[in-house]
Amino acid sequence: MNFPEFDYHSLRHAHATMLLEQEAPPKYVQKRLGHKNIEVTLNIYAHLTKYMSEQGTAILNNMFA
């Protein structure tokens, strides 16, 4: 089988995205991907900013509820 639109990078990106969506610490994802700088990890997965922002808001609301 040949999947031309699917490559190693796609698998890597999907893996990291799923980890972050399941609340894996960004530092863990950084180490798992081999990024030397956390900014690289966070910049690449900036599309998750809204998700992580909503999650952070929920945590703060629970802390002060």
Biopython code that builds the backbone (N, CA, C, O; Angstrom):
import numpy as np
from Bio.PDB.StructureBuilder import StructureBuilder

atoms = [
    (1, "MET", "N", (0.838, -1.183, 0.000)),
    (1, "MET", "CA", (0.000, 0.000, 0.000)),
    (1, "MET", "C", (0.882, 1.245, 0.000)),
    (1, "MET", "O", (1.947, 1.282, 0.615)),
    (2, "ASN", "N", (0.408, 2.244, -0.700)),
    (2, "ASN", "CA", (1.130, 3.501, -0.773)),
    (2, "ASN", "C", (0.206, 4.630, -0.314)),
    (2, "ASN", "O", (-0.882, 4.812, -0.860)),
    (3, "PHE", "N", (0.643, 5.375, 0.677)),
    (3, "PHE", "CA", (-0.118, 6.500, 1.189)),
    (3, "PHE", "C", (0.704, 7.771, 0.991)),
    (3, "PHE", "O", (1.393, 8.208, 1.913)),
    (4, "PRO", "N", (0.641, 8.370, -0.203)),
    (4, "PRO", "CA", (1.512, 9.495, -0.512)),
    (4, "PRO", "C", (1.298, 10.716, 0.386)),
    (4, "PRO", "O", (2.241, 11.472, 0.621)),
    (5, "GLU", "N", (0.087, 10.922, 0.888)),
    (5, "GLU", "CA", (-0.170, 12.079, 1.738)),
    (5, "GLU", "C", (0.226, 11.828, 3.198)),
    (5, "GLU", "O", (0.172, 12.744, 4.019)),
    (6, "PHE", "N", (0.615, 10.623, 3.517)),
    (6, "PHE", "CA", (0.980, 10.259, 4.876)),
    (6, "PHE", "C", (2.473, 9.979, 4.938)),
    (6, "PHE", "O", (2.983, 9.126, 4.211)),
    (7, "ASP", "N", (3.164, 10.691, 5.795)),
    (7, "ASP", "CA", (4.598, 10.489, 5.921)),
    (7, "ASP", "C", (4.986, 10.469, 7.401)),
    (7, "ASP", "O", (4.142, 10.629, 8.282)),
    (8, "TYR", "N", (6.254, 10.272, 7.645)),
    (8, "TYR", "CA", (6.765, 10.213, 9.009)),
    (8, "TYR", "C", (6.434, 11.486, 9.787)),
    (8, "TYR", "O", (6.062, 11.425, 10.958)),
    (9, "HIS", "N", (6.569, 12.626, 9.137)),
    (9, "HIS", "CA", (6.301, 13.896, 9.807)),
    (9, "HIS", "C", (4.843, 13.979, 10.259)),
    (9, "HIS", "O", (4.558, 14.485, 11.344)),
    (10, "SER", "N", (3.926, 13.486, 9.434)),
    (10, "SER", "CA", (2.499, 13.491, 9.795)),
    (10, "SER", "C", (2.243, 12.659, 11.041)),
    (10, "SER", "O", (1.482, 13.063, 11.921)),
    (11, "LEU", "N", (2.880, 11.498, 11.115)),
    (11, "LEU", "CA", (2.729, 10.634, 12.278)),
    (11, "LEU", "C", (3.287, 11.311, 13.529)),
    (11, "LEU", "O", (2.669, 11.263, 14.593)),
    (12, "ARG", "N", (4.438, 11.933, 13.403)),
    (12, "ARG", "CA", (5.076, 12.637, 14.514)),
    (12, "ARG", "C", (4.187, 13.789, 15.010)),
    (12, "ARG", "O", (4.004, 13.973, 16.213)),
    (13, "HIS", "N", (3.645, 14.551, 14.064)),
    (13, "HIS", "CA", (2.786, 15.679, 14.411)),
    (13, "HIS", "C", (1.500, 15.197, 15.101)),
    (13, "HIS", "O", (1.070, 15.774, 16.099)),
    (14, "ALA", "N", (0.905, 14.149, 14.563)),
    (14, "ALA", "CA", (-0.316, 13.602, 15.165)),
    (14, "ALA", "C", (-0.043, 13.099, 16.579)),
    (14, "ALA", "O", (-0.846, 13.318, 17.486)),
    (15, "HIS", "N", (1.077, 12.432, 16.762)),
    (15, "HIS", "CA", (1.449, 11.912, 18.075)),
    (15, "HIS", "C", (1.581, 13.046, 19.094)),
    (15, "HIS", "O", (1.026, 12.968, 20.190)),
    (16, "ALA", "N", (2.311, 14.087, 18.733)),
    (16, "ALA", "CA", (2.508, 15.210, 19.644)),
    (16, "ALA", "C", (1.193, 15.923, 19.935)),
    (16, "ALA", "O", (0.934, 16.308, 21.075)),
    (17, "THR", "N", (0.376, 16.098, 18.928)),
    (17, "THR", "CA", (-0.921, 16.756, 19.111)),
    (17, "THR", "C", (-1.791, 15.965, 20.069)),
    (17, "THR", "O", (-2.419, 16.537, 20.960)),
    (18, "MET", "N", (-1.830, 14.656, 19.889)),
    (18, "MET", "CA", (-2.648, 13.820, 20.772)),
    (18, "MET", "C", (-2.126, 13.865, 22.205)),
    (18, "MET", "O", (-2.919, 13.892, 23.147)),
    (19, "LEU", "N", (-0.822, 13.873, 22.384)),
    (19, "LEU", "CA", (-0.258, 13.978, 23.733)),
    (19, "LEU", "C", (-0.697, 15.275, 24.405)),
    (19, "LEU", "O", (-1.142, 15.263, 25.553)),
    (20, "LEU", "N", (-0.573, 16.392, 23.691)),
    (20, "LEU", "CA", (-0.942, 17.679, 24.271)),
    (20, "LEU", "C", (-2.444, 17.772, 24.536)),
    (20, "LEU", "O", (-2.858, 18.347, 25.542)),
    (21, "GLU", "N", (-3.251, 17.219, 23.655)),
    (21, "GLU", "CA", (-4.702, 17.227, 23.869)),
    (21, "GLU", "C", (-5.105, 16.385, 25.075)),
    (21, "GLU", "O", (-6.152, 16.621, 25.679)),
    (22, "GLN", "N", (-4.279, 15.410, 25.422)),
    (22, "GLN", "CA", (-4.566, 14.570, 26.588)),
    (22, "GLN", "C", (-3.868, 15.092, 27.850)),
    (22, "GLN", "O", (-3.711, 14.373, 28.836)),
    (23, "GLU", "N", (-3.454, 16.362, 27.789)),
    (23, "GLU", "CA", (-2.885, 17.063, 28.938)),
    (23, "GLU", "C", (-1.468, 16.630, 29.295)),
    (23, "GLU", "O", (-1.045, 16.804, 30.437)),
    (24, "ALA", "N", (-0.737, 16.077, 28.351)),
    (24, "ALA", "CA", (0.671, 15.775, 28.619)),
    (24, "ALA", "C", (1.404, 17.096, 28.806)),
    (24, "ALA", "O", (1.154, 18.044, 28.061)),
    (25, "PRO", "N", (2.296, 17.182, 29.776)),
    (25, "PRO", "CA", (3.041, 18.423, 29.968)),
    (25, "PRO", "C", (3.859, 18.758, 28.717)),
    (25, "PRO", "O", (4.516, 17.883, 28.153)),
    (26, "PRO", "N", (3.820, 20.015, 28.284)),
    (26, "PRO", "CA", (4.597, 20.415, 27.105)),
    (26, "PRO", "C", (6.075, 20.045, 27.217)),
    (26, "PRO", "O", (6.704, 19.718, 26.210)),
    (27, "LYS", "N", (6.632, 20.091, 28.412)),
    (27, "LYS", "CA", (8.040, 19.736, 28.592)),
    (27, "LYS", "C", (8.268, 18.257, 28.250)),
    (27, "LYS", "O", (9.303, 17.906, 27.685)),
    (28, "TYR", "N", (7.320, 17.407, 28.584)),
    (28, "TYR", "CA", (7.406, 15.986, 28.235)),
    (28, "TYR", "C", (7.384, 15.814, 26.712)),
    (28, "TYR", "O", (8.176, 15.058, 26.150)),
    (29, "VAL", "N", (6.467, 16.529, 26.060)),
    (29, "VAL", "CA", (6.360, 16.442, 24.610)),
    (29, "VAL", "C", (7.646, 16.945, 23.963)),
    (29, "VAL", "O", (8.124, 16.364, 22.989)),
    (30, "GLN", "N", (8.201, 18.016, 24.500)),
    (30, "GLN", "CA", (9.466, 18.546, 23.996)),
    (30, "GLN", "C", (10.549, 17.477, 24.022)),
    (30, "GLN", "O", (11.238, 17.252, 23.027)),
    (31, "LYS", "N", (10.693, 16.822, 25.168)),
    (31, "LYS", "CA", (11.725, 15.794, 25.312)),
    (31, "LYS", "C", (11.452, 14.613, 24.384)),
    (31, "LYS", "O", (12.374, 14.065, 23.778)),
    (32, "ARG", "N", (10.195, 14.228, 24.277)),
    (32, "ARG", "CA", (9.829, 13.081, 23.436)),
    (32, "ARG", "C", (10.148, 13.348, 21.967)),
    (32, "ARG", "O", (10.559, 12.446, 21.237)),
    (33, "LEU", "N", (9.953, 14.608, 21.540)),
    (33, "LEU", "CA", (10.210, 14.963, 20.143)),
    (33, "LEU", "C", (11.674, 15.307, 19.890)),
    (33, "LEU", "O", (12.112, 15.375, 18.742)),
    (34, "GLY", "N", (12.425, 15.522, 20.962)),
    (34, "GLY", "CA", (13.836, 15.836, 20.805)),
    (34, "GLY", "C", (14.131, 17.293, 20.516)),
    (34, "GLY", "O", (15.211, 17.628, 20.031)),
    (35, "HIS", "N", (13.168, 18.167, 20.813)),
    (35, "HIS", "CA", (13.408, 19.595, 20.627)),
    (35, "HIS", "C", (14.320, 20.097, 21.739)),
    (35, "HIS", "O", (14.089, 19.803, 22.912)),
    (36, "LYS", "N", (15.349, 20.850, 21.382)),
    (36, "LYS", "CA", (16.267, 21.388, 22.381)),
    (36, "LYS", "C", (15.640, 22.538, 23.155)),
    (36, "LYS", "O", (16.011, 22.791, 24.301)),
    (37, "ASN", "N", (14.702, 23.229, 22.546)),
    (37, "ASN", "CA", (14.101, 24.412, 23.141)),
    (37, "ASN", "C", (12.586, 24.242, 23.195)),
    (37, "ASN", "O", (11.967, 23.875, 22.196)),
    (38, "ILE", "N", (11.992, 24.505, 24.346)),
    (38, "ILE", "CA", (10.544, 24.368, 24.510)),
    (38, "ILE", "C", (9.785, 25.292, 23.566)),
    (38, "ILE", "O", (8.659, 24.988, 23.171)),
    (39, "GLU", "N", (10.398, 26.422, 23.201)),
    (39, "GLU", "CA", (9.741, 27.362, 22.286)),
    (39, "GLU", "C", (9.466, 26.713, 20.926)),
    (39, "GLU", "O", (8.451, 27.005, 20.294)),
    (40, "VAL", "N", (10.351, 25.851, 20.482)),
    (40, "VAL", "CA", (10.137, 25.150, 19.212)),
    (40, "VAL", "C", (8.875, 24.309, 19.310)),
    (40, "VAL", "O", (8.023, 24.351, 18.422)),
    (41, "THR", "N", (8.758, 23.555, 20.374)),
    (41, "THR", "CA", (7.577, 22.698, 20.569)),
    (41, "THR", "C", (6.313, 23.542, 20.615)),
    (41, "THR", "O", (5.334, 23.235, 19.935)),
    (42, "LEU", "N", (6.331, 24.600, 21.411)),
    (42, "LEU", "CA", (5.138, 25.417, 21.567)),
    (42, "LEU", "C", (4.789, 26.173, 20.287)),
    (42, "LEU", "O", (3.609, 26.350, 19.981)),
    (43, "ASN", "N", (5.785, 26.616, 19.542)),
    (43, "ASN", "CA", (5.506, 27.335, 18.290)),
    (43, "ASN", "C", (4.915, 26.420, 17.228)),
    (43, "ASN", "O", (4.022, 26.826, 16.485)),
    (44, "ILE", "N", (5.402, 25.207, 17.155)),
    (44, "ILE", "CA", (4.895, 24.260, 16.152)),
    (44, "ILE", "C", (3.451, 23.872, 16.457)),
    (44, "ILE", "O", (2.647, 23.675, 15.547)),
    (45, "TYR", "N", (3.136, 23.766, 17.724)),
    (45, "TYR", "CA", (1.795, 23.335, 18.117)),
    (45, "TYR", "C", (0.945, 24.497, 18.612)),
    (45, "TYR", "O", (0.083, 24.333, 19.476)),
    (46, "ALA", "N", (1.205, 25.678, 18.048)),
    (46, "ALA", "CA", (0.458, 26.882, 18.425)),
    (46, "ALA", "C", (-1.030, 26.742, 18.118)),
    (46, "ALA", "O", (-1.851, 27.425, 18.731)),
    (47, "HIS", "N", (-1.386, 25.872, 17.182)),
    (47, "HIS", "CA", (-2.794, 25.678, 16.855)),
    (47, "HIS", "C", (-3.572, 25.116, 18.045)),
    (47, "HIS", "O", (-4.803, 25.127, 18.048)),
    (48, "LEU", "N", (-2.855, 24.628, 19.048)),
    (48, "LEU", "CA", (-3.523, 24.112, 20.247)),
    (48, "LEU", "C", (-3.698, 25.187, 21.308)),
    (48, "LEU", "O", (-4.207, 24.910, 22.394)),
    (49, "THR", "N", (-3.280, 26.413, 21.002)),
    (49, "THR", "CA", (-3.328, 27.487, 21.990)),
    (49, "THR", "C", (-4.731, 27.675, 22.538)),
    (49, "THR", "O", (-4.903, 27.812, 23.749)),
    (50, "LYS", "N", (-5.742, 27.685, 21.671)),
    (50, "LYS", "CA", (-7.122, 27.869, 22.132)),
    (50, "LYS", "C", (-7.528, 26.737, 23.064)),
    (50, "LYS", "O", (-8.129, 26.974, 24.112)),
    (51, "TYR", "N", (-7.201, 25.512, 22.685)),
    (51, "TYR", "CA", (-7.540, 24.355, 23.508)),
    (51, "TYR", "C", (-6.874, 24.469, 24.879)),
    (51, "TYR", "O", (-7.517, 24.267, 25.909)),
    (52, "MET", "N", (-5.566, 24.799, 24.881)),
    (52, "MET", "CA", (-4.838, 24.880, 26.137)),
    (52, "MET", "C", (-5.308, 26.069, 26.963)),
    (52, "MET", "O", (-5.307, 26.007, 28.193)),
    (53, "SER", "N", (-5.710, 27.151, 26.302)),
    (53, "SER", "CA", (-6.227, 28.314, 27.010)),
    (53, "SER", "C", (-7.551, 27.975, 27.699)),
    (53, "SER", "O", (-7.765, 28.334, 28.857)),
    (54, "GLU", "N", (-8.428, 27.287, 26.983)),
    (54, "GLU", "CA", (-9.706, 26.874, 27.573)),
    (54, "GLU", "C", (-9.469, 25.933, 28.751)),
    (54, "GLU", "O", (-10.145, 26.019, 29.776)),
    (55, "GLN", "N", (-8.513, 25.047, 28.592)),
    (55, "GLN", "CA", (-8.183, 24.097, 29.647)),
    (55, "GLN", "C", (-7.637, 24.845, 30.873)),
    (55, "GLN", "O", (-8.006, 24.532, 32.005)),
    (56, "GLY", "N", (-6.774, 25.816, 30.650)),
    (56, "GLY", "CA", (-6.227, 26.616, 31.742)),
    (56, "GLY", "C", (-7.309, 27.393, 32.473)),
    (56, "GLY", "O", (-7.296, 27.486, 33.700)),
    (57, "THR", "N", (-8.243, 27.948, 31.719)),
    (57, "THR", "CA", (-9.355, 28.674, 32.326)),
    (57, "THR", "C", (-10.186, 27.749, 33.206)),
    (57, "THR", "O", (-10.584, 28.129, 34.308)),
    (58, "ALA", "N", (-10.445, 26.547, 32.728)),
    (58, "ALA", "CA", (-11.220, 25.573, 33.511)),
    (58, "ALA", "C", (-10.487, 25.217, 34.800)),
    (58, "ALA", "O", (-11.116, 25.084, 35.850)),
    (59, "ILE", "N", (-9.180, 25.062, 34.734)),
    (59, "ILE", "CA", (-8.396, 24.742, 35.934)),
    (59, "ILE", "C", (-8.489, 25.880, 36.954)),
    (59, "ILE", "O", (-8.715, 25.650, 38.142)),
    (60, "LEU", "N", (-8.312, 27.100, 36.470)),
    (60, "LEU", "CA", (-8.394, 28.261, 37.380)),
    (60, "LEU", "C", (-9.798, 28.378, 37.985)),
    (60, "LEU", "O", (-9.941, 28.667, 39.173)),
    (61, "ASN", "N", (-10.821, 28.156, 37.176)),
    (61, "ASN", "CA", (-12.181, 28.232, 37.690)),
    (61, "ASN", "C", (-12.413, 27.185, 38.776)),
    (61, "ASN", "O", (-13.081, 27.462, 39.771)),
    (62, "ASN", "N", (-11.870, 25.998, 38.594)),
    (62, "ASN", "CA", (-12.018, 24.941, 39.596)),
    (62, "ASN", "C", (-11.263, 25.275, 40.876)),
    (62, "ASN", "O", (-11.712, 24.934, 41.971)),
    (63, "MET", "N", (-10.120, 25.939, 40.742)),
    (63, "MET", "CA", (-9.325, 26.291, 41.904)),
    (63, "MET", "C", (-10.044, 27.302, 42.804)),
    (63, "MET", "O", (-9.923, 27.264, 44.029)),
    (64, "PHE", "N", (-10.788, 28.199, 42.167)),
    (64, "PHE", "CA", (-11.400, 29.279, 42.920)),
    (64, "PHE", "C", (-12.919, 29.168, 42.973)),
    (64, "PHE", "O", (-13.608, 30.158, 43.218)),
    (65, "ALA", "N", (-13.435, 27.976, 42.746)),
    (65, "ALA", "CA", (-14.892, 27.768, 42.777)),
    (65, "ALA", "C", (-15.364, 27.552, 44.193)),
    (65, "ALA", "O", (-16.558, 27.360, 44.423)),
]
sb = StructureBuilder()
sb.init_structure("model")
sb.init_model(0)
sb.init_chain("A")
sb.init_seg("    ")
for serial, (resi, resn, name, xyz) in enumerate(atoms, 1):
    if name == "N":
        sb.init_residue(resn, " ", resi, " ")
    sb.init_atom(name, np.array(xyz, "f"), 0.0, 1.0, " ", f" {name:<3s}", serial, name[0])
structure = sb.get_structure()
